[in-house]
Amino acid sequence: MTNVYFELTREFNRLGPVAVLSSGQAVVYYRLAIMSKDGDWIVRDTPEACSRVLSVLSERSVRYRPGAPLDVRWLRGGWSSHFEFFDAAERRLRCDFVSRPPRISPSAIQAMFQKAPGEDLLVVGREALIRLKQTGRAKDYAVIGEVARQLPPNEEIAWTTDVDRILKLTASAGGASSRPSVRAALNGEGRSAVVAALAGEIDEMQQADQKRLAVYERAAGPYLAEFRRIGFNRLPLARAHEEACRLAEAMLPERPMEE
């Protein structure tokens, strides 16, 4: 069975690089999972890129889900846009887009749109994927450990969330690390100390992500309530996009983290 999200990625980028496959489908691409129910992309934050994505989605009778409009004014402020459609097999497929994902620098995002020779698909690199997975969800940290295993040892030690890998790699690759879990292993404090230090690192990342999301949830509340009341998900995509932009201009702050 073909991967519809891979197909969409190729179609988005057929006229030039505008969308990079990320998150769960990137995990599939790196052969660490056999499937992911949603598609996530980092879209170039230009009006032309947004228009290209909307054009491709329109061809598949896609509908908006509650979220910010796919417009650079909100994407540049860290918002995300959400869509869904049904394929020929009546499977519900979801597509999510951001242009300024957390924990990734603007320069690193720009570099993602440079396609390497012979590269078939634009997909986030492993380090960026690890950063994307540093969320408030506990299940993402097992994924981080698996992605990190595909890196060289001196890079893996910087990212892994697997206590056994920390214990194994510390002697050969952990000398320069400032991670509390690696320092505990270097100091010979024992497995329990390494486990505790690693849990603290993960909890810190989870708390940071949850605080960030809380800002957006508070800012989006009135807008999303009106979005659902109007029922933009029932409108054709082009009209829903126009109406969502008008509603967002009135009710959705462009840069809530700054405000």
Contacts in CASP RR format, 6 or more apart in sequence:
PFRMAT RR
TARGET T0000
AUTHOR 0000-0000-0000
METHOD contacts of the structure
MODEL  1
MTNVYFELTREFNRLGPVAVLSSGQAVVYYRLAIMSKDGDWIVRDTPEAC
SRVLSVLSERSVRYRPGAPLDVRWLRGGWSSHFEFFDAAERRLRCDFVSR
PPRISPSAIQAMFQKAPGEDLLVVGREALIRLKQTGRAKDYAVIGEVARQ
LPPNEEIAWTTDVDRILKLTASAGGASSRPSVRAALNGEGRSAVVAALAG
EIDEMQQADQKRLAVYERAAGPYLAEFRRIGFNRLPLARAHEEACRLAEA
MLPERPMEE
3 25 0 8 1.000
3 28 0 8 1.000
4 87 0 8 1.000
4 93 0 8 1.000
5 21 0 8 1.000
5 25 0 8 1.000
5 36 0 8 1.000
5 39 0 8 1.000
5 93 0 8 1.000
5 95 0 8 1.000
6 21 0 8 1.000
6 25 0 8 1.000
6 29 0 8 1.000
6 121 0 8 1.000
8 39 0 8 1.000
8 56 0 8 1.000
8 95 0 8 1.000
9 19 0 8 1.000
9 20 0 8 1.000
9 21 0 8 1.000
9 41 0 8 1.000
9 121 0 8 1.000
9 122 0 8 1.000
9 123 0 8 1.000
10 120 0 8 1.000
10 121 0 8 1.000
11 56 0 8 1.000
12 18 0 8 1.000
12 19 0 8 1.000
12 41 0 8 1.000
12 52 0 8 1.000
12 53 0 8 1.000
12 56 0 8 1.000
13 19 0 8 1.000
13 115 0 8 1.000
13 122 0 8 1.000
15 52 0 8 1.000
17 44 0 8 1.000
17 113 0 8 1.000
17 114 0 8 1.000
17 115 0 8 1.000
17 122 0 8 1.000
18 43 0 8 1.000
18 44 0 8 1.000
18 46 0 8 1.000
18 48 0 8 1.000
18 49 0 8 1.000
18 52 0 8 1.000
18 53 0 8 1.000
18 113 0 8 1.000
19 41 0 8 1.000
19 42 0 8 1.000
19 43 0 8 1.000
19 44 0 8 1.000
19 49 0 8 1.000
19 53 0 8 1.000
19 97 0 8 1.000
19 122 0 8 1.000
20 41 0 8 1.000
20 42 0 8 1.000
20 43 0 8 1.000
20 112 0 8 1.000
20 113 0 8 1.000
20 122 0 8 1.000
20 123 0 8 1.000
20 124 0 8 1.000
21 29 0 8 1.000
21 39 0 8 1.000
21 40 0 8 1.000
21 41 0 8 1.000
21 121 0 8 1.000
21 122 0 8 1.000
21 123 0 8 1.000
21 124 0 8 1.000
22 40 0 8 1.000
22 41 0 8 1.000
22 42 0 8 1.000
22 101 0 8 1.000
22 123 0 8 1.000
22 124 0 8 1.000
22 128 0 8 1.000
22 129 0 8 1.000
22 132 0 8 1.000
23 36 0 8 1.000
23 38 0 8 1.000
23 39 0 8 1.000
23 40 0 8 1.000
23 96 0 8 1.000
23 129 0 8 1.000
23 132 0 8 1.000
23 133 0 8 1.000
24 33 0 8 1.000
24 36 0 8 1.000
24 38 0 8 1.000
24 39 0 8 1.000
24 40 0 8 1.000
25 36 0 8 1.000
25 38 0 8 1.000
25 39 0 8 1.000
25 40 0 8 1.000
26 40 0 8 1.000
26 123 0 8 1.000
26 124 0 8 1.000
26 125 0 8 1.000
26 129 0 8 1.000
26 132 0 8 1.000
27 33 0 8 1.000
27 36 0 8 1.000
27 129 0 8 1.000
27 143 0 8 1.000
27 147 0 8 1.000
28 34 0 8 1.000
28 35 0 8 1.000
28 36 0 8 1.000
29 121 0 8 1.000
29 123 0 8 1.000
30 123 0 8 1.000
30 126 0 8 1.000
30 129 0 8 1.000
30 147 0 8 1.000
30 150 0 8 1.000
32 143 0 8 1.000
32 146 0 8 1.000
32 147 0 8 1.000
32 150 0 8 1.000
33 143 0 8 1.000
37 94 0 8 1.000
38 93 0 8 1.000
38 94 0 8 1.000
38 95 0 8 1.000
38 96 0 8 1.000
39 93 0 8 1.000
39 94 0 8 1.000
39 95 0 8 1.000
39 96 0 8 1.000
40 95 0 8 1.000
40 96 0 8 1.000
40 97 0 8 1.000
40 98 0 8 1.000
41 53 0 8 1.000
41 95 0 8 1.000
41 96 0 8 1.000
41 97 0 8 1.000
41 98 0 8 1.000
42 97 0 8 1.000
42 98 0 8 1.000
42 99 0 8 1.000
42 101 0 8 1.000
42 109 0 8 1.000
42 112 0 8 1.000
42 124 0 8 1.000
43 49 0 8 1.000
43 50 0 8 1.000
43 53 0 8 1.000
43 70 0 8 1.000
43 75 0 8 1.000
43 97 0 8 1.000
43 98 0 8 1.000
43 99 0 8 1.000
44 99 0 8 1.000
44 113 0 8 1.000
45 72 0 8 1.000
45 75 0 8 1.000
45 76 0 8 1.000
45 99 0 8 1.000
45 100 0 8 1.000
46 72 0 8 1.000
47 71 0 8 1.000
47 72 0 8 1.000
50 70 0 8 1.000
50 71 0 8 1.000
50 72 0 8 1.000
50 75 0 8 1.000
53 70 0 8 1.000
53 97 0 8 1.000
54 70 0 8 1.000
54 237 0 8 1.000
54 238 0 8 1.000
54 241 0 8 1.000
57 83 0 8 1.000
57 85 0 8 1.000
57 95 0 8 1.000
57 237 0 8 1.000
58 237 0 8 1.000
58 238 0 8 1.000
60 85 0 8 1.000
61 85 0 8 1.000
61 237 0 8 1.000
62 83 0 8 1.000
62 84 0 8 1.000
62 85 0 8 1.000
62 95 0 8 1.000
62 237 0 8 1.000
63 83 0 8 1.000
63 84 0 8 1.000
63 85 0 8 1.000
63 233 0 8 1.000
63 234 0 8 1.000
63 235 0 8 1.000
63 237 0 8 1.000
63 240 0 8 1.000
64 81 0 8 1.000
64 82 0 8 1.000
64 83 0 8 1.000
64 232 0 8 1.000
64 233 0 8 1.000
64 235 0 8 1.000
64 237 0 8 1.000
64 240 0 8 1.000
64 241 0 8 1.000
64 244 0 8 1.000
65 82 0 8 1.000
65 83 0 8 1.000
65 84 0 8 1.000
65 94 0 8 1.000
65 233 0 8 1.000
66 82 0 8 1.000
66 224 0 8 1.000
66 227 0 8 1.000
66 228 0 8 1.000
66 232 0 8 1.000
66 233 0 8 1.000
67 79 0 8 1.000
67 80 0 8 1.000
67 81 0 8 1.000
67 82 0 8 1.000
67 220 0 8 1.000
67 224 0 8 1.000
67 227 0 8 1.000
67 244 0 8 1.000
68 74 0 8 1.000
68 75 0 8 1.000
68 79 0 8 1.000
68 80 0 8 1.000
68 81 0 8 1.000
68 220 0 8 1.000
68 244 0 8 1.000
68 248 0 8 1.000
68 252 0 8 1.000
69 81 0 8 1.000
69 241 0 8 1.000
69 244 0 8 1.000
69 245 0 8 1.000
69 248 0 8 1.000
70 81 0 8 1.000
70 97 0 8 1.000
70 241 0 8 1.000
71 241 0 8 1.000
71 245 0 8 1.000
71 248 0 8 1.000
72 99 0 8 1.000
73 248 0 8 1.000
73 254 0 8 1.000
74 81 0 8 1.000
74 248 0 8 1.000
74 252 0 8 1.000
74 254 0 8 1.000
75 81 0 8 1.000
75 97 0 8 1.000
75 98 0 8 1.000
75 99 0 8 1.000
75 100 0 8 1.000
76 99 0 8 1.000
76 100 0 8 1.000
76 254 0 8 1.000
76 255 0 8 1.000
77 100 0 8 1.000
77 254 0 8 1.000
77 255 0 8 1.000
77 256 0 8 1.000
77 257 0 8 1.000
77 258 0 8 1.000
78 98 0 8 1.000
78 99 0 8 1.000
78 100 0 8 1.000
78 101 0 8 1.000
78 102 0 8 1.000
78 216 0 8 1.000
78 255 0 8 1.000
78 257 0 8 1.000
79 98 0 8 1.000
79 216 0 8 1.000
79 220 0 8 1.000
79 252 0 8 1.000
80 96 0 8 1.000
80 97 0 8 1.000
80 98 0 8 1.000
81 96 0 8 1.000
81 97 0 8 1.000
81 98 0 8 1.000
82 94 0 8 1.000
82 95 0 8 1.000
82 96 0 8 1.000
82 97 0 8 1.000
83 94 0 8 1.000
83 95 0 8 1.000
83 96 0 8 1.000
83 97 0 8 1.000
83 237 0 8 1.000
84 92 0 8 1.000
84 93 0 8 1.000
84 94 0 8 1.000
84 95 0 8 1.000
84 233 0 8 1.000
85 92 0 8 1.000
85 93 0 8 1.000
85 95 0 8 1.000
86 92 0 8 1.000
86 93 0 8 1.000
87 93 0 8 1.000
99 109 0 8 1.000
100 106 0 8 1.000
100 109 0 8 1.000
101 109 0 8 1.000
101 131 0 8 1.000
101 132 0 8 1.000
102 131 0 8 1.000
102 209 0 8 1.000
102 212 0 8 1.000
103 131 0 8 1.000
103 132 0 8 1.000
103 134 0 8 1.000
104 128 0 8 1.000
104 131 0 8 1.000
104 132 0 8 1.000
108 128 0 8 1.000
112 122 0 8 1.000
112 124 0 8 1.000
112 125 0 8 1.000
112 128 0 8 1.000
113 122 0 8 1.000
115 122 0 8 1.000
124 132 0 8 1.000
126 147 0 8 1.000
126 148 0 8 1.000
126 150 0 8 1.000
126 151 0 8 1.000
127 151 0 8 1.000
127 155 0 8 1.000
127 159 0 8 1.000
129 147 0 8 1.000
130 144 0 8 1.000
130 147 0 8 1.000
130 148 0 8 1.000
130 159 0 8 1.000
133 140 0 8 1.000
133 141 0 8 1.000
133 143 0 8 1.000
133 144 0 8 1.000
133 147 0 8 1.000
134 140 0 8 1.000
134 144 0 8 1.000
134 205 0 8 1.000
134 209 0 8 1.000
135 205 0 8 1.000
135 206 0 8 1.000
135 209 0 8 1.000
136 205 0 8 1.000
136 206 0 8 1.000
136 207 0 8 1.000
136 209 0 8 1.000
136 210 0 8 1.000
136 213 0 8 1.000
137 206 0 8 1.000
138 206 0 8 1.000
141 161 0 8 1.000
141 202 0 8 1.000
142 161 0 8 1.000
144 159 0 8 1.000
144 160 0 8 1.000
144 161 0 8 1.000
145 159 0 8 1.000
145 160 0 8 1.000
145 161 0 8 1.000
145 162 0 8 1.000
145 165 0 8 1.000
147 159 0 8 1.000
148 155 0 8 1.000
148 156 0 8 1.000
148 159 0 8 1.000
148 160 0 8 1.000
148 161 0 8 1.000
148 162 0 8 1.000
148 165 0 8 1.000
149 156 0 8 1.000
149 160 0 8 1.000
149 162 0 8 1.000
149 165 0 8 1.000
151 159 0 8 1.000
153 169 0 8 1.000
153 172 0 8 1.000
153 173 0 8 1.000
154 173 0 8 1.000
154 174 0 8 1.000
156 165 0 8 1.000
156 169 0 8 1.000
156 173 0 8 1.000
157 165 0 8 1.000
157 166 0 8 1.000
157 169 0 8 1.000
157 170 0 8 1.000
157 173 0 8 1.000
157 174 0 8 1.000
157 177 0 8 1.000
157 179 0 8 1.000
157 182 0 8 1.000
158 177 0 8 1.000
158 179 0 8 1.000
160 166 0 8 1.000
160 169 0 8 1.000
161 198 0 8 1.000
161 202 0 8 1.000
163 181 0 8 1.000
163 191 0 8 1.000
163 194 0 8 1.000
163 195 0 8 1.000
163 198 0 8 1.000
166 181 0 8 1.000
166 182 0 8 1.000
166 185 0 8 1.000
166 194 0 8 1.000
166 198 0 8 1.000
167 185 0 8 1.000
167 191 0 8 1.000
167 194 0 8 1.000
170 177 0 8 1.000
170 182 0 8 1.000
170 185 0 8 1.000
170 186 0 8 1.000
174 182 0 8 1.000
174 186 0 8 1.000
175 182 0 8 1.000
175 186 0 8 1.000
177 183 0 8 1.000
177 186 0 8 1.000
179 197 0 8 1.000
179 201 0 8 1.000
180 197 0 8 1.000
180 198 0 8 1.000
180 200 0 8 1.000
180 201 0 8 1.000
181 194 0 8 1.000
181 197 0 8 1.000
181 198 0 8 1.000
181 201 0 8 1.000
183 197 0 8 1.000
184 190 0 8 1.000
184 193 0 8 1.000
184 194 0 8 1.000
184 196 0 8 1.000
184 197 0 8 1.000
185 194 0 8 1.000
212 257 0 8 1.000
215 256 0 8 1.000
215 257 0 8 1.000
216 256 0 8 1.000
218 256 0 8 1.000
219 252 0 8 1.000
219 253 0 8 1.000
219 256 0 8 1.000
219 259 0 8 1.000
220 252 0 8 1.000
222 251 0 8 1.000
223 247 0 8 1.000
223 248 0 8 1.000
223 251 0 8 1.000
223 252 0 8 1.000
226 247 0 8 1.000
226 251 0 8 1.000
227 244 0 8 1.000
227 247 0 8 1.000
230 243 0 8 1.000
230 247 0 8 1.000
232 240 0 8 1.000
232 243 0 8 1.000
232 244 0 8 1.000
233 240 0 8 1.000
235 243 0 8 1.000
253 259 0 8 1.000
END
